Amino acid sequence: MAILIVTHSTDNESPRAVARALEARGERVYRFDTDLFPTDIQLSLDEGGSGRLSGPAGVLELSDVSAVWYRRNSIGTRIPPEVDPQLRQPSLEESRRVVLGMIAALGVFQLDRLEVLRRAEHKPLQLKLARALGLEVPRTLMTNDPEAVRAFARSCPQGVVTKMMASFAVYGERGEEQVVFTTPLDERHLEDLEGLDLCPMTFQERVEKALELRVTVVGDRVMAASIDSQAKPRAREDWRREGLALVDSWRPYTLPEPVRVRVLALMDALGLNYGAFDFIVTPEGRHVFLEVNPVGEFMWLMRNPGLPIHEALADVLTGRGAARSGIQAGKCA
């Protein structure tokens, strides 16, 4: 039997750490670097869901797969760019459909199933569920209406920040990456909101911070770390602006029990086995939920403060840890 890790060849240390943890438990691991499909990896699949993968990692009989960790997807990115666009786009789409169809047909435990991930990614759903479960959430407006933004800002005495639902970057004239971070709005911004007619944005009341948390949940294990984002001026609104400078400053954090219970309840409501939560801790000690990323990164947290996230993933994938699914690890549907 084998655990299938779905990622890409330029991924960071995280898949290797999980693979080592799985191998330490006596499991075979097959790494499917999706950027190598269809150019360097061959996939054969029949009407019964049986078949094989073959490529640089060797040969995997699909009947041997006991669980899947769906981490990253870069299917078809090595199809040459000079291929006629009328052919390249159908090749990308067909490759994507075949791979995702293969995973769906395996009938084994997945961490997490694609349809669960896509549903859980919806930020409005996250906020609604979190609020209903008793987590504190910031007042939020998602809109393309400038007047609605101005009225919302007037109702937020501590100020307003703006962000995007999706994480992405824009590129300057020289190709330099410019990540879109959480940004406070001032009167000048509020006067010039006409760009909203091309792209809606998310606006939230500004919440004063004492600490920021990354809370990683794997199965029923809750692992939290804190960062003093207020220690660096450029990180005060969004710690990611100084992510590298702060990488060694993360500290273990114990969530209050009521918050921990509600975090697990939100995981239940979303059907997730893995989730990376972002919280603000206010100077008064309130824990304000911002979002949960169902495929959020955790590499730096394994290094400092040393959270055993890779071990927890290995436990769930091998059936040693609790899982939220009708299909348990190691058992076929």
C-alpha positions in Angstrom: 0.0 0.0 0.0 1.1 3.6 -0.5 0.2 7.2 0.5 -0.1 9.5 -2.5 1.2 13.0 -2.0 -0.1 15.4 -4.7 2.1 18.5 -5.0 4.6 20.0 -7.5 8.4 19.7 -8.0 9.2 23.2 -6.7 7.3 22.8 -3.5 9.1 23.5 -0.2 10.2 21.2 2.6 6.7 20.4 3.9 6.0 17.4 1.6 9.4 15.9 2.4 8.9 16.3 6.1 5.5 14.5 5.9 7.0 11.8 3.6 9.7 11.1 6.2 7.1 10.9 9.0 5.0 8.5 6.9 8.1 6.3 6.1 8.9 6.3 9.8 5.5 4.7 10.3 6.4 2.0 7.8 4.4 3.5 4.9 5.4 3.7 1.2 5.1 7.2 -0.2 4.6 8.1 -3.8 5.0 11.8 -4.6 3.0 13.0 -7.6 4.6 16.2 -8.9 1.7 17.5 -10.9 3.7 20.0 -12.9 5.4 16.9 -14.6 2.0 15.8 -16.0 1.4 15.2 -18.9 4.9 15.9 -20.2 7.0 13.7 -17.9 4.6 11.5 -16.0 2.3 8.9 -17.6 -1.2 8.1 -16.2 -3.3 5.2 -17.3 -6.9 4.9 -15.9 -9.6 2.4 -16.8 -13.4 2.4 -16.3 -13.1 0.8 -12.9 -10.8 3.4 -11.5 -7.8 1.1 -11.7 -4.5 2.1 -13.5 -1.0 3.3 -12.8 1.2 6.3 -12.5 4.7 6.1 -13.9 7.4 8.8 -13.9 10.6 9.9 -12.1 9.2 8.6 -8.8 8.7 5.1 -10.2 5.6 3.2 -10.9 2.5 3.3 -8.7 -0.4 0.9 -9.1 -3.5 2.9 -8.2 -5.0 -0.1 -6.4 -2.2 0.3 -3.9 -3.2 3.8 -2.8 -4.5 3.8 0.7 -4.8 7.6 1.2 -4.2 10.9 -0.6 -2.7 14.2 0.7 -3.9 16.8 -1.8 -1.5 19.7 -1.1 -0.7 21.6 -4.3 -1.7 21.5 -8.0 0.3 22.7 -11.0 -1.1 20.3 -13.6 0.2 21.0 -17.1 2.5 23.9 -16.3 5.3 22.3 -18.3 3.4 22.1 -21.5 5.5 24.3 -23.8 4.3 27.9 -23.9 4.9 28.0 -27.7 2.2 25.4 -28.2 -0.7 26.9 -30.2 -3.1 28.4 -27.6 -6.0 26.7 -29.3 -4.3 23.4 -28.4 -2.6 24.3 -25.1 -5.7 25.3 -23.2 -7.6 22.1 -24.1 -4.5 20.1 -23.1 -4.4 21.9 -19.7 -8.1 21.3 -19.1 -8.0 17.6 -20.2 -4.9 17.0 -18.1 -6.6 18.6 -15.1 -9.8 16.6 -15.6 -8.0 13.3 -15.9 -5.9 13.8 -12.7 -8.7 15.1 -10.6 -11.0 12.3 -11.9 -8.4 9.8 -11.0 -8.2 11.1 -7.4 -12.0 11.1 -7.1 -12.2 7.5 -8.4 -9.7 6.1 -6.0 -12.3 5.7 -3.3 -9.8 6.3 -0.4 -9.4 8.8 2.4 -8.3 12.2 1.1 -6.9 15.1 3.1 -8.9 16.9 1.9 -11.4 16.1 -0.9 -11.4 18.8 -3.6 -15.1 19.5 -3.3 -14.6 20.0 0.4 -11.7 22.4 -0.2 -13.5 24.4 -2.8 -16.5 24.9 -0.4 -14.3 25.7 2.6 -12.4 28.4 0.7 -15.5 30.7 0.6 -14.7 33.5 3.0 -18.3 34.7 3.4 -19.2 31.1 4.4 -16.3 31.0 6.9 -17.3 34.2 8.6 -21.0 33.3 8.8 -20.3 29.8 10.3 -17.6 31.2 12.7 -20.0 33.8 14.0 -22.8 31.3 14.4 -20.5 29.1 16.4 -19.6 31.8 18.8 -16.2 33.0 17.5 -15.8 36.7 17.4 -15.4 38.0 13.8 -14.7 41.6 12.6 -17.4 43.6 11.0 -17.0 43.0 7.3 -18.2 44.4 4.0 -17.5 42.8 0.6 -18.7 45.1 -2.1 -18.1 46.9 -5.4 -20.2 49.9 -4.2 -18.1 53.0 -3.3 -21.0 54.6 -1.3 -21.5 51.4 0.7 -17.7 51.5 1.6 -17.9 55.1 2.7 -20.9 54.4 4.9 -19.2 51.4 6.4 -16.1 53.4 7.2 -18.1 56.0 9.0 -19.5 53.3 11.2 -16.1 52.0 12.2 -14.5 54.4 14.7 -11.2 52.4 14.9 -10.8 52.6 11.1 -11.0 50.2 8.2 -8.6 47.9 6.4 -9.1 46.5 3.0 -8.0 43.1 1.6 -8.7 40.6 -1.2 -10.4 37.3 -0.8 -7.8 35.6 -2.9 -4.1 35.8 -2.3 -2.3 37.0 -5.4 0.5 39.3 -6.6 0.7 42.0 -9.3 3.9 42.6 -11.3 5.6 45.9 -12.0 7.0 47.1 -15.3 10.2 45.2 -14.6 8.5 42.0 -13.6 9.0 42.6 -9.8 6.4 40.8 -7.7 4.2 43.1 -5.5 2.1 41.1 -3.1 -1.3 42.5 -2.3 -1.4 42.9 1.6 -4.0 44.0 4.1 -4.0 47.8 3.9 -5.5 50.5 6.1 -7.8 53.1 4.4 -7.6 56.8 4.9 -9.7 59.7 3.7 -7.8 59.9 0.5 -8.5 56.3 -0.3 -12.2 56.7 0.6 -12.5 59.6 -1.9 -11.0 57.5 -4.7 -12.9 54.2 -4.9 -13.9 54.2 -8.5 -11.7 51.1 -9.2 -14.4 49.1 -7.4 -16.4 49.0 -10.6 -13.8 46.7 -12.0 -13.1 44.5 -8.9 -15.0 44.1 -5.6 -12.9 44.2 -2.4 -13.3 43.2 1.2 -13.4 45.8 3.9 -13.1 45.1 7.6 -13.2 47.2 10.8 -9.6 47.7 12.1 -9.0 45.5 15.2 -6.2 46.6 17.6 -3.6 43.9 17.9 -1.5 42.6 20.7 -0.5 39.4 18.9 -1.4 37.5 15.8 -1.9 33.8 15.7 -1.6 31.0 13.2 -3.6 28.1 14.5 -3.1 24.8 12.6 -5.6 22.1 13.0 -5.0 18.5 11.8 -7.8 16.1 12.6 -8.6 16.8 16.2 -5.1 18.3 17.1 -5.0 22.1 17.5 -1.5 23.6 17.4 -1.1 27.4 17.9 1.7 29.9 17.5 1.9 33.6 18.1 3.8 36.5 16.6 4.2 40.0 17.9 3.5 41.7 14.7 3.5 45.1 16.4 7.2 44.9 17.0 8.0 46.0 13.4 6.2 49.0 11.9 5.7 47.5 8.4 4.2 44.3 9.9 1.5 46.0 12.1 -1.3 45.7 9.6 -0.1 42.5 7.9 2.7 40.4 9.4 3.5 38.9 6.0 5.2 42.2 5.0 8.0 41.2 7.4 7.5 37.5 7.2 11.2 36.6 6.7 12.4 39.0 9.4 9.9 37.6 11.8 10.3 33.9 11.0 12.3 33.2 14.1 10.0 35.1 16.4 7.0 32.8 16.4 6.2 31.3 19.9 4.0 28.5 21.1 0.6 29.6 22.2 -2.2 28.0 24.2 -5.6 28.8 22.9 -8.3 29.4 25.6 -10.4 26.3 25.8 -13.6 28.0 24.6 -11.8 29.2 21.5 -10.2 25.8 20.9 -13.6 24.1 21.1 -15.1 26.6 18.6 -12.2 26.1 16.2 -12.8 22.4 16.1 -16.5 23.0 15.6 -15.8 25.2 12.6 -13.6 22.4 11.2 -16.5 20.1 11.7 -18.9 22.5 9.9 -16.5 22.8 7.0 -15.7 19.1 6.9 -11.9 19.8 6.9 -9.2 17.6 8.2 -6.6 20.4 7.8 -7.0 24.1 8.3 -4.7 27.0 9.0 -6.5 29.7 11.0 -5.6 33.3 11.4 -6.6 35.2 14.6 -5.9 38.6 16.2 -5.5 38.7 19.9 -6.5 42.2 21.2 -4.8 44.0 24.1 -7.9 43.0 26.2 -7.4 39.3 25.3 -10.2 38.9 22.8 -9.6 36.3 20.1 -10.9 37.6 16.7 -11.2 35.1 13.9 -10.0 36.3 10.4 -10.1 33.3 8.2 -9.1 29.6 7.8 -7.0 28.5 4.8 -7.8 24.8 4.0 -4.4 24.4 2.3 -2.4 27.0 4.2 1.4 26.8 4.5 3.0 25.5 7.7 6.7 25.0 6.8 8.0 27.8 9.0 6.0 26.6 12.0 7.8 23.2 12.0 11.1 25.0 12.3 10.1 27.6 14.9 8.4 27.1 17.3 8.7 23.4 16.3 5.0 22.5 15.9 4.7 18.7 14.9 2.3 19.4 12.0 4.0 16.9 9.7 3.7 14.2 12.4 0.0 15.0 12.9 -0.6 14.8 9.1 1.1 11.4 9.0 -1.1 10.2 11.8 -4.3 11.2 10.1 -3.2 9.8 6.7 -2.4 6.4 8.3 -5.5 6.2 10.4 -3.7 6.8 13.7 -5.3 10.1 14.2 -9.0 11.2 14.2 -10.4 12.2 10.8 -13.5 14.0 9.5 -14.7 11.9 6.6 -17.0 9.1 5.7 -13.9 7.3 4.4 -11.2 6.6 7.0 -7.5 6.4 6.1 -6.5 3.1 4.8 -10.1 2.0 4.0 -11.8 1.9 0.6 -15.3 3.2 0.0 
